[in-house]
Every structure is written in structure tokens, then in C-alpha cells.
């Protein structure tokens, strides 16, 4: 049993939370970082939605500290710590990468999201383990779509509108699968739903109805899938 995993996760959670302070923060990708300059990205939530990071950081640190104190070698907790450590370790350097090279940052956040989801699926039923990881994984699922959408349109693969529609559709599929496998992960549902609400608000000003409709579907999906899963046969 690796006794170093629990303290490692706590240290990485703290490092991740401190990274915005140490790197000067990250207000989002700049259009000038890409060959094809975009005036805006429809897939990106409104600015205030990113305040959820403060809650995520606090929950991750609190959950890791509790796990170290009470469940240091508990196999149920240990199962999620490996992938969570990978995700947090990359997260500690993500802002630095995003300021330097958007494509590298996009690749990093895709791995961060995948490992965070894996950690969630392995997490024990204890809310003190599942809630921090779930909220983190839910928001990262959406954030990885934002980064990928920005890169796709920024490098001229598709238009910003098409990128938004593709990535939001993919977000709905991924969130549905995760919530079907883990219907109790309400924090994950909230993270995805919060991002979708942020996208809706960001697109209201220009009445971007296709994106608003798809993001609204996302809100409905994260509510409906856990209910349908629980109502179905065991």
C-alpha cells in the first residue's frame, strides 16, 4: 500500500490552488495567440462562471486533507488517488502552459479531464471524497471543450460557431455517460450544468440560439440522466 499517495494528493491540490497566484492568473486564451484571430468563442462561458475555481480549489484541499487524516491507506480512497494526482500535477503547470502555448495547454487539459473523470469513477461513496473530485471533473469536462473549441477555430480547422456546436454536443455525450455510470455524482452534474449556464448567458447578448439551445439541453441532461438511471432497473 503506497502511503505516499495521500500526502502527495494534498500537496498537489495546494500547488494547483496556488498556481494562479504564482503565474499571475489566467483570464482566458487571447485571440492573438492563434493564427486565425477570433473576436469571441461561443463555447466559452461568461466570465463570472470561472469563479467556481475558488470553490473547487477549497474542496479539493479539504477533501485531500480529510482523506490524509482519516483514510490514508483506505483502499477505497487509494483507488482514486493515482489518476487524481496526475490531473492535479498537470493542473499546477497548466496556466504557465496556457500563457505560452495554447495547443500544449489544450492537450494537458484533455488529460486532466480524463484522469479527473477516472478518479471520480473510482471514488468511494463518501461525499467528502466524491464531491470535490466530482465538481472538479465536471468543470474540467466543460473546460476541456472550451480549450479544444478555441484551438479548433484558432487554427482554422472549423469556425468558432461550428467548434462550439461540436464541443457542446461532445460535452453532452461525455456527461451523459459519466452520470449514467455514476448517477450519485451530483457535484459532477453541477459542474457541467454551471458551465452550460455560463455558456447560455455568454450567448444571450448576441442571441446565438443554436448554442443557447444546445447548452440548455446540457442543463436538462445533467438533471435527467441521474433521475432516469435511478428510476431504471438495478
C-alpha positions in Angstrom: 0.0 0.0 0.0 1.5 3.3 -1.1 1.4 5.6 2.0 2.8 8.5 0.0 -0.2 8.9 -2.3 -2.5 10.7 0.3 0.1 13.4 1.2 1.1 13.7 -2.4 -2.5 14.5 -3.5 -2.8 17.1 -0.7 0.5 18.8 -1.8 -0.6 18.8 -5.4 -4.0 20.2 -4.6 -2.3 23.1 -2.7 0.1 23.6 -5.5 -2.7 23.7 -8.0 -4.7 26.2 -5.9 -1.6 28.5 -5.6 -0.7 28.3 -9.3 -2.9 31.3 -10.3 -1.1 33.5 -7.8 2.3 32.3 -8.8 1.8 32.7 -12.5 -0.2 36.0 -12.5 -3.5 34.3 -13.2 -5.2 33.4 -16.5 -8.1 35.4 -17.9 -8.5 33.1 -20.8 -6.9 32.5 -24.2 -6.1 35.6 -26.1 -7.3 35.7 -29.7 -3.8 36.8 -30.8 -2.3 33.6 -29.5 -3.8 31.8 -32.6 -3.1 32.2 -36.3 -6.8 32.8 -37.0 -7.9 35.7 -34.8 -11.4 35.3 -33.4 -13.5 38.1 -31.9 -15.1 35.7 -29.4 -15.6 32.0 -28.8 -19.3 31.0 -28.4 -18.3 27.8 -26.5 -16.7 29.9 -23.7 -18.9 30.6 -20.6 -19.4 34.1 -19.3 -16.6 35.5 -17.1 -18.2 35.1 -13.7 -18.7 31.4 -14.3 -15.0 30.9 -13.8 -15.3 31.9 -10.1 -16.2 28.3 -9.5 -12.5 27.6 -9.4 -12.3 29.1 -6.0 -14.8 26.6 -4.6 -13.1 23.7 -6.5 -9.7 24.6 -5.0 -11.1 24.8 -1.5 -13.0 21.5 -1.8 -10.0 19.7 -3.3 -7.7 20.8 -0.5 -10.3 20.0 2.2 -11.1 16.6 0.7 -7.4 15.7 0.4 -6.7 16.8 3.9 -9.6 14.8 5.3 -8.5 11.8 3.3 -5.0 12.0 4.6 -6.2 12.4 8.2 -8.8 9.6 8.2 -8.3 7.4 5.2 -4.6 7.5 4.4 -4.4 3.8 3.4 -8.0 3.1 2.8 -8.2 1.0 -0.4 -11.5 2.8 -1.4 -9.7 6.2 -1.2 -6.4 4.9 -2.7 -8.1 3.8 -5.9 -8.9 7.4 -7.0 -5.6 9.0 -5.8 -3.4 7.8 -8.7 -5.4 9.4 -11.5 -6.3 12.4 -9.3 -2.6 13.0 -8.6 -1.8 13.0 -12.4 -4.6 15.5 -13.0 -3.6 17.9 -10.2 0.1 17.6 -11.1 -0.7 18.8 -14.7 -3.0 21.4 -13.3 -0.2 23.0 -11.3 1.5 23.9 -14.5 -1.5 24.4 -16.7 -1.7 28.2 -16.5 2.0 28.5 -17.4 1.5 26.3 -20.4 -1.7 28.3 -21.5 0.2 31.5 -21.4 3.0 30.1 -23.5 1.4 27.6 -26.0 -2.4 27.0 -26.3 -2.0 23.7 -28.1 0.1 22.3 -25.3 -2.4 23.6 -22.8 -5.3 22.0 -24.7 -3.5 18.6 -24.7 -2.8 19.0 -21.0 -6.4 19.9 -20.0 -7.7 16.9 -22.0 -5.5 14.6 -19.9 -6.5 16.5 -16.8 -10.2 16.0 -17.5 -9.8 12.3 -18.5 -7.9 11.5 -15.3 -10.3 13.5 -13.1 -13.2 11.5 -14.5 -11.4 8.3 -13.9 -10.7 9.4 -10.3 -14.4 10.2 -9.9 -15.5 6.8 -11.2 -13.1 5.2 -8.7 -14.0 7.4 -5.8 -15.7 5.9 -2.8 -19.3 6.7 -1.9 -18.2 9.1 0.9 -19.3 12.5 -0.1 -16.1 14.0 1.2 -14.3 12.1 -1.5 -16.8 12.2 -4.3 -18.0 15.8 -4.1 -14.6 17.6 -4.5 -13.5 15.3 -7.3 -16.9 15.4 -8.9 -17.1 19.2 -9.1 -13.5 19.3 -10.4 -14.2 16.7 -13.0 -17.5 18.3 -14.1 -16.0 21.7 -14.6 -12.9 20.2 -16.4 -15.1 18.3 -18.8 -16.6 21.6 -19.9 -13.2 23.5 -19.7 -11.5 20.9 -21.9 -14.3 21.5 -24.5 -13.7 25.3 -24.3 -9.9 24.9 -24.9 -10.4 22.4 -27.7 -13.0 24.6 -29.4 -10.7 27.6 -29.1 -7.9 25.7 -30.7 -10.0 24.2 -33.5 -11.2 27.6 -34.6 -8.0 29.4 -33.7 -6.1 27.2 -36.1 -8.8 27.4 -38.8 -10.0 23.8 -38.6 -13.6 24.9 -38.2 -15.4 28.2 -37.5 -15.9 29.3 -33.9 -19.6 28.6 -34.2 -19.1 25.1 -35.5 -16.5 24.4 -32.9 -19.0 25.5 -30.2 -21.7 23.2 -31.5 -19.4 20.2 -31.9 -17.8 20.6 -28.4 -21.1 21.2 -26.7 -22.5 18.1 -28.3 -19.5 16.1 -27.2 -19.9 17.5 -23.7 -23.4 16.2 -23.6 -22.3 12.7 -24.6 -19.5 12.5 -22.1 -21.6 14.0 -19.2 -24.4 11.5 -20.0 -22.0 8.5 -19.9 -20.3 9.6 -16.7 -23.6 10.3 -15.0 -25.1 7.0 -16.2 -22.1 5.2 -14.7 -22.2 7.3 -11.6 -25.7 8.7 -11.0 -24.8 9.7 -7.5 -22.2 12.2 -8.8 -24.4 15.3 -8.3 -21.3 17.5 -7.9 -20.2 16.4 -11.4 -23.7 17.3 -12.7 -23.5 20.7 -11.1 -20.1 21.4 -12.6 -21.2 20.6 -16.1 -24.6 22.4 -15.5 -22.8 25.5 -14.2 -20.6 25.7 -17.3 -23.7 25.3 -19.6 -25.4 28.1 -17.8 -22.3 30.2 -18.3 -22.4 29.5 -22.0 -26.1 30.4 -22.2 -25.5 33.8 -20.5 -22.5 34.5 -22.7 -24.5 33.9 -25.8 -27.7 35.8 -24.8 -26.3 39.2 -25.8 -25.9 38.1 -29.4 -29.0 35.8 -29.4 -26.9 32.9 -30.6 -29.9 30.5 -30.5 -28.2 27.3 -31.7 -25.6 27.5 -29.0 -28.1 28.6 -26.3 -30.4 25.7 -27.3 -27.6 23.1 -27.1 -26.3 24.5 -23.8 -29.9 24.4 -22.4 -30.1 20.8 -23.4 -26.9 20.2 -21.4 -28.6 21.6 -18.3 -31.6 19.3 -18.9 -29.3 16.3 -19.5 -27.4 16.6 -16.2 -30.7 16.7 -14.4 -32.5 14.0 -16.3 -29.8 11.3 -16.6 -29.2 10.7 -12.9 -33.0 10.6 -12.4 -33.6 8.2 -15.2 -30.7 6.0 -14.1 -32.0 5.8 -10.5 -35.5 5.0 -11.8 -34.3 2.2 -14.0 -33.8 -1.4 -13.1 -30.9 -2.1 -10.7 
